């Protein structure tokens, strides 16, 4: 399976190697893609082969989590 080209920064992706954890694409880290949790926190590196675009429902859940973190927890 060929390695896909990196997406635009900020794109929401699902890391299938981490129980479908959703992260925001931040950039390249050598051969890996750097992702950041949508609610904030440390970035992690993912194999591009293990990442797929978030579907509409996953994006909605992630955006809701981000908005809740901003308003309730004072994060981001």
N, C-alpha and C positions, 0 to 999 in steps of 0.2 A: 504494500500500500504506500503510495507516494506521500511525502510530507506536504500538507497543505500550506499555502502562503499565509503569513501572519495577517490577522485581521487588523482593523483600525483600533487604535487605543480607545478603551472604554467599552468595547464590545463585550457583551455578557456571554460567557462560555461555560460549558459543563465539563468538569474533569472526571471522566469515567473511572479513572484509577483510584479516586478518592470518594467512593460512594456517591457519585454524581454531585459533588460539591460545585456550586456555582461561583464563578469568580469573574472579575473584570480584567480584561487583557490590559497589561501595563507596558509590555515591551518584550524584547528578546533578552535572554540571559544565556549567551552561548548558543548551544543547540536546543535549549528549552524555551518555553514561553513562560513569562512571569505573569502570574495571576494574583489578584487581591480579593479577599472576601468583600462582598458588597456592603456589609455592615461595618467594614473597617477591620483592621488587624494586619498582621504581617503577611507579606506576599509569600507565595510558594512557587516552585518551578514545576512545570508539567511537560511531559513528552507531548509534542504536537499530535502524535498519533492517538493519544488518549483523550483528546479534547474535541468537543463538537459544539456547534452553536446552540445556545439555549433556545428552546421552543417558546411559543408565545405565553403559555401558562407559567413556565419557569421564569421568563423575564418579568411577568407580572408579579410573581411571588418575590423575586429579588428586588424589584423596584419598591414594593410595599415594605419589605424588610429595611431597605435603605431609608425610606421616608420615616419609618418608625424609629430607627436608630437616631436620626437627626432630631426628631421632636421629643422623644421620651428619654433617651439615654444621653443626649447631648454629644453623641459621637459624630465624627466626620466634620 
